Amino acid sequence: MKLRILDISIISLYLLSTIVIGLVLKKHAQANKSAYLLGGKTLPWYLLGLSNASGMFDISGTMWLVTLAFVYGLKSIWIPWLWPIFNQVFLMVFLSIWLRRSNVTTGAEWIRTRFGRNFGSTLSHSIVVVFALIMCLGYLAYGFIGLGKFIEIFIPWEVISPYMPFSLPASYVPHFYGILFTLFAVFYSVLGGMKSIVWADVVQYSIMTVSSIAIAAIAMIALSGNTLEVPPGWENPFFGWKLTLDWNRIIPEVNDKIASDGYSLFTVFFMMMLFKGILVSMAGPAPNYDMQKILSTRSPAEAAKMSGFVSVILMPVRYLMISGFAVLGLLFYEKLDLIAGGRIDFEQVLPSAINEFVPVGLLGLLLAGLLAAFMSTFAGTLNAAQAYLVNDIYLKYINPEATNKQISFSNYSTGIIVVVISIIFGIFALDVNSILQWIVSALYGSYVASNVLKWYWWRFNGHGFFWGMVSGIVPALVFPYVFAETLDLYYFPLILVVSILGCIIGTYTAPPTDEQTLKDFYRQVRPWGFWKPIKALVEKEDPQFSPNKDFGRDMLNVILGTAIQTGLVALPVYVVLMRKNWILFFAGLIIILGAIMKKTWWDRLKSIEN
């Protein structure tokens, strides 16, 4: 264990600062429901964007991305499309604007603006709450297990076990650490609500930016005096039908990792990712912390700016760190301790590299930042879960006339309940990759059909939404056991087909949503898509109404924005590798396409009204 007094002091100072933030903002959070769950909709877009980016800079995801960069090199820049990361582009271009115009508190509450107040709407509202809670618990468990595996490197169990009144099997040591540090995230997020989360994220992002630049510099200095041994094609982001990386001569065990990941037929994998990614992005944000940040913005235009800002400030900083650690891990592989639970675990590359190469002082800063990253993701997800439990269950069904004091108590109690359940989920999680694959492939697959149709098809109703979600969620929970040896992404189409059938059958076995609700929604949100009958009714009542004709421009901006985002991922990697030609290529791509989007997207935001 390399932690010294200086490192421990820095980490302690950070943990103390989160407690102070929670206590200082407690009074503001207790003002009312909006103050707690949405920060009173007073926070500027750039702070919310920074907070959102900070929430995505999590330990589990960073461990996974470092592993990908280590194994797949520049081809790893495509694999995060599993989330998909380019959903932020769809949000910045049009979906954040549409969502923010609804002026609601949660995604479940939004259902009433689309389907009205009827039995179908009640069913839809209920299933969104169920889905949101399953997703939040999945994300909390995902972050929980990643944190524990990370801390285990720096505080080995054998060092503290003599002082513990109990013994633990090696496989459960990460869970113990996860529980311990989760308590700090619970404290400030439960006490201070959204505003507390945002200000804690600002502190975290500042720490991570300094740490990322330092790690990149250390890797570049090390690389300048050594040769990077990697397979042919590792430094090339482009690929053919198969993944042709052969590690046999260098680190044979990496080939086993590639085979277990299921990415060997890379073009098939990429096409599946792209297909799923476009559908997930068209569906809009899932009901988690990303959606809550959008709903917390001051206006639709600021919601778009916030979503765009996320990629700009997240990708370059995060990938400086990711590529820095991947390079250090490859240069000094023999020094890394990747054995966990009696087997080689490549998810240990990040914590092992930190333990081996980061100097005293910077180690404390980096660990504080990565702890903060976990706590940021955990706190944001916890806030989203609380929003659904309090706003969509307690205030809707149990106590609609609750006082501010009762609402505050329900926020605190639901937060504690969610944390306890997520810890139980985390204890049963095998590893970061397994739970990540289930979330981004199976669970997101259950969400897609209903949430695409709700935006773009007027005839789609609450019954269709409910049965589409149910027919997606059930196989998403069952298929991982039925197809235990299959990559979750590959049965996504099957979940999608079942869900679409549920949507169609549910829609046509119930009457359409009432005309007034549809007209109000179309006027307020102004989506494009298959809205012709409703558009005609609105224009008949208001000949001055201007329908949304921006489909072509929006799709152009999505393509441009995705290319820029990909450049923002690749550029810092090539900076660390010091590959001049690739640096010039991606820098030029970002500048040219950014100048185009200045005219096609940013300048047009000035004309957006509520």
Secondary structure as a PSIPRED ss2 file (coil, helix, strand):
# PSIPRED VFORMAT (PSIPRED V4.0)

   1 M C   1.000  0.000  0.000
   2 K C   1.000  0.000  0.000
   3 L C   1.000  0.000  0.000
   4 R C   1.000  0.000  0.000
   5 I H   0.000  1.000  0.000
   6 L H   0.000  1.000  0.000
   7 D H   0.000  1.000  0.000
   8 I H   0.000  1.000  0.000
   9 S H   0.000  1.000  0.000
  10 I H   0.000  1.000  0.000
  11 I H   0.000  1.000  0.000
  12 S H   0.000  1.000  0.000
  13 L H   0.000  1.000  0.000
  14 Y H   0.000  1.000  0.000
  15 L H   0.000  1.000  0.000
  16 L H   0.000  1.000  0.000
  17 S H   0.000  1.000  0.000
  18 T H   0.000  1.000  0.000
  19 I H   0.000  1.000  0.000
  20 V H   0.000  1.000  0.000
  21 I H   0.000  1.000  0.000
  22 G H   0.000  1.000  0.000
  23 L H   0.000  1.000  0.000
  24 V H   0.000  1.000  0.000
  25 L C   1.000  0.000  0.000
  26 K H   0.000  1.000  0.000
  27 K H   0.000  1.000  0.000
  28 H H   0.000  1.000  0.000
  29 A H   0.000  1.000  0.000
  30 Q C   1.000  0.000  0.000
  31 A C   1.000  0.000  0.000
  32 N C   1.000  0.000  0.000
  33 K H   0.000  1.000  0.000
  34 S H   0.000  1.000  0.000
  35 A H   0.000  1.000  0.000
  36 Y H   0.000  1.000  0.000
  37 L H   0.000  1.000  0.000
  38 L H   0.000  1.000  0.000
  39 G H   0.000  1.000  0.000
  40 G H   0.000  1.000  0.000
  41 K H   0.000  1.000  0.000
  42 T C   1.000  0.000  0.000
  43 L C   1.000  0.000  0.000
  44 P C   1.000  0.000  0.000
  45 W H   0.000  1.000  0.000
  46 Y H   0.000  1.000  0.000
  47 L H   0.000  1.000  0.000
  48 L H   0.000  1.000  0.000
  49 G H   0.000  1.000  0.000
  50 L H   0.000  1.000  0.000
  51 S H   0.000  1.000  0.000
  52 N H   0.000  1.000  0.000
  53 A H   0.000  1.000  0.000
  54 S H   0.000  1.000  0.000
  55 G H   0.000  1.000  0.000
  56 M H   0.000  1.000  0.000
  57 F C   1.000  0.000  0.000
  58 D C   1.000  0.000  0.000
  59 I H   0.000  1.000  0.000
  60 S H   0.000  1.000  0.000
  61 G H   0.000  1.000  0.000
  62 T H   0.000  1.000  0.000
  63 M H   0.000  1.000  0.000
  64 W H   0.000  1.000  0.000
  65 L H   0.000  1.000  0.000
  66 V H   0.000  1.000  0.000
  67 T H   0.000  1.000  0.000
  68 L H   0.000  1.000  0.000
  69 A H   0.000  1.000  0.000
  70 F H   0.000  1.000  0.000
  71 V H   0.000  1.000  0.000
  72 Y H   0.000  1.000  0.000
  73 G H   0.000  1.000  0.000
  74 L H   0.000  1.000  0.000
  75 K H   0.000  1.000  0.000
  76 S H   0.000  1.000  0.000
  77 I H   0.000  1.000  0.000
  78 W C   1.000  0.000  0.000
  79 I H   0.000  1.000  0.000
  80 P H   0.000  1.000  0.000
  81 W H   0.000  1.000  0.000
  82 L H   0.000  1.000  0.000
  83 W C   1.000  0.000  0.000
  84 P C   1.000  0.000  0.000
  85 I C   1.000  0.000  0.000
  86 F C   1.000  0.000  0.000
  87 N H   0.000  1.000  0.000
  88 Q H   0.000  1.000  0.000
  89 V H   0.000  1.000  0.000
  90 F H   0.000  1.000  0.000
  91 L H   0.000  1.000  0.000
  92 M H   0.000  1.000  0.000
  93 V H   0.000  1.000  0.000
  94 F H   0.000  1.000  0.000
  95 L H   0.000  1.000  0.000
  96 S H   0.000  1.000  0.000
  97 I H   0.000  1.000  0.000
  98 W H   0.000  1.000  0.000
  99 L H   0.000  1.000  0.000
 100 R H   0.000  1.000  0.000
 101 R H   0.000  1.000  0.000
 102 S C   1.000  0.000  0.000
 103 N C   1.000  0.000  0.000
 104 V C   1.000  0.000  0.000
 105 T C   1.000  0.000  0.000
 106 T C   1.000  0.000  0.000
 107 G H   0.000  1.000  0.000
 108 A H   0.000  1.000  0.000
 109 E H   0.000  1.000  0.000
 110 W H   0.000  1.000  0.000
 111 I H   0.000  1.000  0.000
 112 R H   0.000  1.000  0.000
 113 T H   0.000  1.000  0.000
 114 R H   0.000  1.000  0.000
 115 F H   0.000  1.000  0.000
 116 G C   1.000  0.000  0.000
 117 R C   1.000  0.000  0.000
 118 N C   1.000  0.000  0.000
 119 F H   0.000  1.000  0.000
 120 G H   0.000  1.000  0.000
 121 S H   0.000  1.000  0.000
 122 T H   0.000  1.000  0.000
 123 L H   0.000  1.000  0.000
 124 S H   0.000  1.000  0.000
 125 H H   0.000  1.000  0.000
 126 S H   0.000  1.000  0.000
 127 I H   0.000  1.000  0.000
 128 V H   0.000  1.000  0.000
 129 V H   0.000  1.000  0.000
 130 V H   0.000  1.000  0.000
 131 F H   0.000  1.000  0.000
 132 A H   0.000  1.000  0.000
 133 L H   0.000  1.000  0.000
 134 I H   0.000  1.000  0.000
 135 M H   0.000  1.000  0.000
 136 C H   0.000  1.000  0.000
 137 L H   0.000  1.000  0.000
 138 G H   0.000  1.000  0.000
 139 Y H   0.000  1.000  0.000
 140 L H   0.000  1.000  0.000
 141 A H   0.000  1.000  0.000
 142 Y H   0.000  1.000  0.000
 143 G H   0.000  1.000  0.000
 144 F H   0.000  1.000  0.000
 145 I H   0.000  1.000  0.000
 146 G H   0.000  1.000  0.000
 147 L H   0.000  1.000  0.000
 148 G H   0.000  1.000  0.000
 149 K H   0.000  1.000  0.000
 150 F H   0.000  1.000  0.000
 151 I H   0.000  1.000  0.000
 152 E H   0.000  1.000  0.000
 153 I H   0.000  1.000  0.000
 154 F H   0.000  1.000  0.000
 155 I C   1.000  0.000  0.000
 156 P C   1.000  0.000  0.000
 157 W H   0.000  1.000  0.000
 158 E H   0.000  1.000  0.000
 159 V H   0.000  1.000  0.000
 160 I H   0.000  1.000  0.000
 161 S H   0.000  1.000  0.000
 162 P H   0.000  1.000  0.000
 163 Y H   0.000  1.000  0.000
 164 M C   1.000  0.000  0.000
 165 P C   1.000  0.000  0.000
 166 F C   1.000  0.000  0.000
 167 S C   1.000  0.000  0.000
 168 L C   1.000  0.000  0.000
 169 P C   1.000  0.000  0.000
 170 A H   0.000  1.000  0.000
 171 S H   0.000  1.000  0.000
 172 Y H   0.000  1.000  0.000
 173 V H   0.000  1.000  0.000
 174 P H   0.000  1.000  0.000
 175 H H   0.000  1.000  0.000
 176 F H   0.000  1.000  0.000
 177 Y H   0.000  1.000  0.000
 178 G H   0.000  1.000  0.000
 179 I H   0.000  1.000  0.000
 180 L H   0.000  1.000  0.000
 181 F H   0.000  1.000  0.000
 182 T H   0.000  1.000  0.000
 183 L H   0.000  1.000  0.000
 184 F H   0.000  1.000  0.000
 185 A H   0.000  1.000  0.000
 186 V H   0.000  1.000  0.000
 187 F H   0.000  1.000  0.000
 188 Y H   0.000  1.000  0.000
 189 S H   0.000  1.000  0.000
 190 V H   0.000  1.000  0.000
 191 L H   0.000  1.000  0.000
 192 G H   0.000  1.000  0.000
 193 G H   0.000  1.000  0.000
 194 M H   0.000  1.000  0.000
 195 K H   0.000  1.000  0.000
 196 S H   0.000  1.000  0.000
 197 I H   0.000  1.000  0.000
 198 V H   0.000  1.000  0.000
 199 W H   0.000  1.000  0.000
 200 A H   0.000  1.000  0.000
 201 D H   0.000  1.000  0.000
 202 V H   0.000  1.000  0.000
 203 V H   0.000  1.000  0.000
 204 Q H   0.000  1.000  0.000
 205 Y H   0.000  1.000  0.000
 206 S H   0.000  1.000  0.000
 207 I H   0.000  1.000  0.000
 208 M H   0.000  1.000  0.000
 209 T H   0.000  1.000  0.000
 210 V H   0.000  1.000  0.000
 211 S H   0.000  1.000  0.000
 212 S H   0.000  1.000  0.000
 213 I H   0.000  1.000  0.000
 214 A H   0.000  1.000  0.000
 215 I H   0.000  1.000  0.000
 216 A H   0.000  1.000  0.000
 217 A H   0.000  1.000  0.000
 218 I H   0.000  1.000  0.000
 219 A H   0.000  1.000  0.000
 220 M H   0.000  1.000  0.000
 221 I H   0.000  1.000  0.000
 222 A H   0.000  1.000  0.000
 223 L H   0.000  1.000  0.000
 224 S H   0.000  1.000  0.000
 225 G C   1.000  0.000  0.000
 226 N C   1.000  0.000  0.000
 227 T C   1.000  0.000  0.000
 228 L C   1.000  0.000  0.000
 229 E C   1.000  0.000  0.000
 230 V C   1.000  0.000  0.000
 231 P C   1.000  0.000  0.000
 232 P C   1.000  0.000  0.000
 233 G C   1.000  0.000  0.000
 234 W C   1.000  0.000  0.000
 235 E C   1.000  0.000  0.000
 236 N C   1.000  0.000  0.000
 237 P C   1.000  0.000  0.000
 238 F C   1.000  0.000  0.000
 239 F C   1.000  0.000  0.000
 240 G C   1.000  0.000  0.000
 241 W C   1.000  0.000  0.000
 242 K C   1.000  0.000  0.000
 243 L C   1.000  0.000  0.000
 244 T C   1.000  0.000  0.000
 245 L C   1.000  0.000  0.000
 246 D C   1.000  0.000  0.000
 247 W C   1.000  0.000  0.000
 248 N C   1.000  0.000  0.000
 249 R C   1.000  0.000  0.000
 250 I C   1.000  0.000  0.000
 251 I C   1.000  0.000  0.000
 252 P C   1.000  0.000  0.000
 253 E H   0.000  1.000  0.000
 254 V H   0.000  1.000  0.000
 255 N H   0.000  1.000  0.000
 256 D H   0.000  1.000  0.000
 257 K H   0.000  1.000  0.000
 258 I H   0.000  1.000  0.000
 259 A H   0.000  1.000  0.000
 260 S H   0.000  1.000  0.000
 261 D H   0.000  1.000  0.000
 262 G C   1.000  0.000  0.000
 263 Y C   1.000  0.000  0.000
 264 S C   1.000  0.000  0.000
 265 L C   1.000  0.000  0.000
 266 F H   0.000  1.000  0.000
 267 T H   0.000  1.000  0.000
 268 V H   0.000  1.000  0.000
 269 F H   0.000  1.000  0.000
 270 F H   0.000  1.000  0.000
 271 M H   0.000  1.000  0.000
 272 M H   0.000  1.000  0.000
 273 M H   0.000  1.000  0.000
 274 L H   0.000  1.000  0.000
 275 F H   0.000  1.000  0.000
 276 K H   0.000  1.000  0.000
 277 G H   0.000  1.000  0.000
 278 I H   0.000  1.000  0.000
 279 L H   0.000  1.000  0.000
 280 V H   0.000  1.000  0.000
 281 S H   0.000  1.000  0.000
 282 M H   0.000  1.000  0.000
 283 A C   1.000  0.000  0.000
 284 G C   1.000  0.000  0.000
 285 P C   1.000  0.000  0.000
 286 A C   1.000  0.000  0.000
 287 P C   1.000  0.000  0.000
 288 N C   1.000  0.000  0.000
 289 Y H   0.000  1.000  0.000
 290 D H   0.000  1.000  0.000
 291 M H   0.000  1.000  0.000
 292 Q H   0.000  1.000  0.000
 293 K H   0.000  1.000  0.000
 294 I H   0.000  1.000  0.000
 295 L H   0.000  1.000  0.000
 296 S C   1.000  0.000  0.000
 297 T C   1.000  0.000  0.000
 298 R C   1.000  0.000  0.000
 299 S C   1.000  0.000  0.000
 300 P H   0.000  1.000  0.000
 301 A H   0.000  1.000  0.000
 302 E H   0.000  1.000  0.000
 303 A H   0.000  1.000  0.000
 304 A H   0.000  1.000  0.000
 305 K H   0.000  1.000  0.000
 306 M H   0.000  1.000  0.000
 307 S H   0.000  1.000  0.000
 308 G H   0.000  1.000  0.000
 309 F H   0.000  1.000  0.000
 310 V H   0.000  1.000  0.000
 311 S H   0.000  1.000  0.000
 312 V H   0.000  1.000  0.000
 313 I H   0.000  1.000  0.000
 314 L H   0.000  1.000  0.000
 315 M H   0.000  1.000  0.000
 316 P H   0.000  1.000  0.000
 317 V H   0.000  1.000  0.000
 318 R H   0.000  1.000  0.000
 319 Y H   0.000  1.000  0.000
 320 L H   0.000  1.000  0.000
 321 M H   0.000  1.000  0.000
 322 I H   0.000  1.000  0.000
 323 S H   0.000  1.000  0.000
 324 G H   0.000  1.000  0.000
 325 F H   0.000  1.000  0.000
 326 A H   0.000  1.000  0.000
 327 V H   0.000  1.000  0.000
 328 L H   0.000  1.000  0.000
 329 G H   0.000  1.000  0.000
 330 L H   0.000  1.000  0.000
 331 L H   0.000  1.000  0.000
 332 F C   1.000  0.000  0.000
 333 Y H   0.000  1.000  0.000
 334 E H   0.000  1.000  0.000
 335 K H   0.000  1.000  0.000
 336 L C   1.000  0.000  0.000
 337 D C   1.000  0.000  0.000
 338 L C   1.000  0.000  0.000
 339 I E   0.000  0.000  1.000
 340 A E   0.000  0.000  1.000
 341 G C   1.000  0.000  0.000
 342 G C   1.000  0.000  0.000
 343 R E   0.000  0.000  1.000
 344 I E   0.000  0.000  1.000
 345 D C   1.000  0.000  0.000
 346 F H   0.000  1.000  0.000
 347 E H   0.000  1.000  0.000
 348 Q H   0.000  1.000  0.000
 349 V H   0.000  1.000  0.000
 350 L H   0.000  1.000  0.000
 351 P H   0.000  1.000  0.000
 352 S H   0.000  1.000  0.000
 353 A H   0.000  1.000  0.000
 354 I H   0.000  1.000  0.000
 355 N H   0.000  1.000  0.000
 356 E H   0.000  1.000  0.000
 357 F H   0.000  1.000  0.000
 358 V C   1.000  0.000  0.000
 359 P C   1.000  0.000  0.000
 360 V C   1.000  0.000  0.000
 361 G C   1.000  0.000  0.000
 362 L H   0.000  1.000  0.000
 363 L H   0.000  1.000  0.000
 364 G H   0.000  1.000  0.000
 365 L H   0.000  1.000  0.000
 366 L H   0.000  1.000  0.000
 367 L H   0.000  1.000  0.000
 368 A H   0.000  1.000  0.000
 369 G H   0.000  1.000  0.000
 370 L H   0.000  1.000  0.000
 371 L H   0.000  1.000  0.000
 372 A H   0.000  1.000  0.000
 373 A H   0.000  1.000  0.000
 374 F H   0.000  1.000  0.000
 375 M H   0.000  1.000  0.000
 376 S H   0.000  1.000  0.000
 377 T H   0.000  1.000  0.000
 378 F H   0.000  1.000  0.000
 379 A H   0.000  1.000  0.000
 380 G H   0.000  1.000  0.000
 381 T H   0.000  1.000  0.000
 382 L H   0.000  1.000  0.000
 383 N H   0.000  1.000  0.000
 384 A H   0.000  1.000  0.000
 385 A H   0.000  1.000  0.000
 386 Q H   0.000  1.000  0.000
 387 A H   0.000  1.000  0.000
 388 Y H   0.000  1.000  0.000
 389 L H   0.000  1.000  0.000
 390 V H   0.000  1.000  0.000
 391 N H   0.000  1.000  0.000
 392 D H   0.000  1.000  0.000
 393 I H   0.000  1.000  0.000
 394 Y H   0.000  1.000  0.000
 395 L H   0.000  1.000  0.000
 396 K H   0.000  1.000  0.000
 397 Y H   0.000  1.000  0.000
 398 I H   0.000  1.000  0.000
 399 N C   1.000  0.000  0.000
 400 P C   1.000  0.000  0.000
 401 E C   1.000  0.000  0.000
 402 A C   1.000  0.000  0.000
 403 T C   1.000  0.000  0.000
 404 N H   0.000  1.000  0.000
 405 K H   0.000  1.000  0.000
 406 Q H   0.000  1.000  0.000
 407 I H   0.000  1.000  0.000
 408 S H   0.000  1.000  0.000
 409 F H   0.000  1.000  0.000
 410 S H   0.000  1.000  0.000
 411 N H   0.000  1.000  0.000
 412 Y H   0.000  1.000  0.000
 413 S H   0.000  1.000  0.000
 414 T H   0.000  1.000  0.000
 415 G H   0.000  1.000  0.000
 416 I H   0.000  1.000  0.000
 417 I H   0.000  1.000  0.000
 418 V H   0.000  1.000  0.000
 419 V H   0.000  1.000  0.000
 420 V H   0.000  1.000  0.000
 421 I H   0.000  1.000  0.000
 422 S H   0.000  1.000  0.000
 423 I H   0.000  1.000  0.000
 424 I H   0.000  1.000  0.000
 425 F H   0.000  1.000  0.000
 426 G H   0.000  1.000  0.000
 427 I H   0.000  1.000  0.000
 428 F C   1.000  0.000  0.000
 429 A C   1.000  0.000  0.000
 430 L C   1.000  0.000  0.000
 431 D C   1.000  0.000  0.000
 432 V H   0.000  1.000  0.000
 433 N H   0.000  1.000  0.000
 434 S H   0.000  1.000  0.000
 435 I H   0.000  1.000  0.000
 436 L H   0.000  1.000  0.000
 437 Q H   0.000  1.000  0.000
 438 W H   0.000  1.000  0.000
 439 I H   0.000  1.000  0.000
 440 V H   0.000  1.000  0.000
 441 S H   0.000  1.000  0.000
 442 A H   0.000  1.000  0.000
 443 L H   0.000  1.000  0.000
 444 Y H   0.000  1.000  0.000
 445 G H   0.000  1.000  0.000
 446 S H   0.000  1.000  0.000
 447 Y H   0.000  1.000  0.000
 448 V H   0.000  1.000  0.000
 449 A H   0.000  1.000  0.000
 450 S H   0.000  1.000  0.000
 451 N H   0.000  1.000  0.000
 452 V H   0.000  1.000  0.000
 453 L H   0.000  1.000  0.000
 454 K H   0.000  1.000  0.000
 455 W H   0.000  1.000  0.000
 456 Y H   0.000  1.000  0.000
 457 W E   0.000  0.000  1.000
 458 W C   1.000  0.000  0.000
 459 R C   1.000  0.000  0.000
 460 F C   1.000  0.000  0.000
 461 N C   1.000  0.000  0.000
 462 G H   0.000  1.000  0.000
 463 H H   0.000  1.000  0.000
 464 G H   0.000  1.000  0.000
 465 F H   0.000  1.000  0.000
 466 F H   0.000  1.000  0.000
 467 W H   0.000  1.000  0.000
 468 G H   0.000  1.000  0.000
 469 M H   0.000  1.000  0.000
 470 V H   0.000  1.000  0.000
 471 S H   0.000  1.000  0.000
 472 G H   0.000  1.000  0.000
 473 I H   0.000  1.000  0.000
 474 V H   0.000  1.000  0.000
 475 P H   0.000  1.000  0.000
 476 A H   0.000  1.000  0.000
 477 L H   0.000  1.000  0.000
 478 V H   0.000  1.000  0.000
 479 F H   0.000  1.000  0.000
 480 P H   0.000  1.000  0.000
 481 Y H   0.000  1.000  0.000
 482 V H   0.000  1.000  0.000
 483 F C   1.000  0.000  0.000
 484 A C   1.000  0.000  0.000
 485 E C   1.000  0.000  0.000
 486 T C   1.000  0.000  0.000
 487 L C   1.000  0.000  0.000
 488 D H   0.000  1.000  0.000
 489 L H   0.000  1.000  0.000
 490 Y H   0.000  1.000  0.000
 491 Y H   0.000  1.000  0.000
 492 F H   0.000  1.000  0.000
 493 P H   0.000  1.000  0.000
 494 L H   0.000  1.000  0.000
 495 I H   0.000  1.000  0.000
 496 L H   0.000  1.000  0.000
 497 V H   0.000  1.000  0.000
 498 V H   0.000  1.000  0.000
 499 S H   0.000  1.000  0.000
 500 I H   0.000  1.000  0.000
 501 L H   0.000  1.000  0.000
 502 G H   0.000  1.000  0.000
 503 C H   0.000  1.000  0.000
 504 I H   0.000  1.000  0.000
 505 I H   0.000  1.000  0.000
 506 G H   0.000  1.000  0.000
 507 T H   0.000  1.000  0.000
 508 Y H   0.000  1.000  0.000
 509 T C   1.000  0.000  0.000
 510 A C   1.000  0.000  0.000
 511 P C   1.000  0.000  0.000
 512 P C   1.000  0.000  0.000
 513 T C   1.000  0.000  0.000
 514 D C   1.000  0.000  0.000
 515 E H   0.000  1.000  0.000
 516 Q H   0.000  1.000  0.000
 517 T H   0.000  1.000  0.000
 518 L H   0.000  1.000  0.000
 519 K H   0.000  1.000  0.000
 520 D H   0.000  1.000  0.000
 521 F H   0.000  1.000  0.000
 522 Y H   0.000  1.000  0.000
 523 R H   0.000  1.000  0.000
 524 Q H   0.000  1.000  0.000
 525 V H   0.000  1.000  0.000
 526 R C   1.000  0.000  0.000
 527 P C   1.000  0.000  0.000
 528 W C   1.000  0.000  0.000
 529 G C   1.000  0.000  0.000
 530 F E   0.000  0.000  1.000
 531 W C   1.000  0.000  0.000
 532 K H   0.000  1.000  0.000
 533 P H   0.000  1.000  0.000
 534 I H   0.000  1.000  0.000
 535 K H   0.000  1.000  0.000
 536 A H   0.000  1.000  0.000
 537 L H   0.000  1.000  0.000
 538 V H   0.000  1.000  0.000
 539 E H   0.000  1.000  0.000
 540 K H   0.000  1.000  0.000
 541 E H   0.000  1.000  0.000
 542 D C   1.000  0.000  0.000
 543 P C   1.000  0.000  0.000
 544 Q C   1.000  0.000  0.000
 545 F C   1.000  0.000  0.000
 546 S C   1.000  0.000  0.000
 547 P C   1.000  0.000  0.000
 548 N C   1.000  0.000  0.000
 549 K C   1.000  0.000  0.000
 550 D C   1.000  0.000  0.000
 551 F H   0.000  1.000  0.000
 552 G H   0.000  1.000  0.000
 553 R H   0.000  1.000  0.000
 554 D H   0.000  1.000  0.000
 555 M H   0.000  1.000  0.000
 556 L H   0.000  1.000  0.000
 557 N H   0.000  1.000  0.000
 558 V H   0.000  1.000  0.000
 559 I H   0.000  1.000  0.000
 560 L H   0.000  1.000  0.000
 561 G H   0.000  1.000  0.000
 562 T H   0.000  1.000  0.000
 563 A H   0.000  1.000  0.000
 564 I H   0.000  1.000  0.000
 565 Q H   0.000  1.000  0.000
 566 T H   0.000  1.000  0.000
 567 G H   0.000  1.000  0.000
 568 L H   0.000  1.000  0.000
 569 V H   0.000  1.000  0.000
 570 A H   0.000  1.000  0.000
 571 L H   0.000  1.000  0.000
 572 P H   0.000  1.000  0.000
 573 V H   0.000  1.000  0.000
 574 Y H   0.000  1.000  0.000
 575 V H   0.000  1.000  0.000
 576 V H   0.000  1.000  0.000
 577 L H   0.000  1.000  0.000
 578 M C   1.000  0.000  0.000
 579 R C   1.000  0.000  0.000
 580 K H   0.000  1.000  0.000
 581 N H   0.000  1.000  0.000
 582 W H   0.000  1.000  0.000
 583 I H   0.000  1.000  0.000
 584 L H   0.000  1.000  0.000
 585 F H   0.000  1.000  0.000
 586 F H   0.000  1.000  0.000
 587 A H   0.000  1.000  0.000
 588 G H   0.000  1.000  0.000
 589 L H   0.000  1.000  0.000
 590 I H   0.000  1.000  0.000
 591 I H   0.000  1.000  0.000
 592 I H   0.000  1.000  0.000
 593 L H   0.000  1.000  0.000
 594 G H   0.000  1.000  0.000
 595 A H   0.000  1.000  0.000
 596 I H   0.000  1.000  0.000
 597 M H   0.000  1.000  0.000
 598 K H   0.000  1.000  0.000
 599 K H   0.000  1.000  0.000
 600 T H   0.000  1.000  0.000
 601 W H   0.000  1.000  0.000
 602 W H   0.000  1.000  0.000
 603 D H   0.000  1.000  0.000
 604 R H   0.000  1.000  0.000
 605 L H   0.000  1.000  0.000
 606 K H   0.000  1.000  0.000
 607 S H   0.000  1.000  0.000
 608 I C   1.000  0.000  0.000
 609 E C   1.000  0.000  0.000
 610 N C   1.000  0.000  0.000
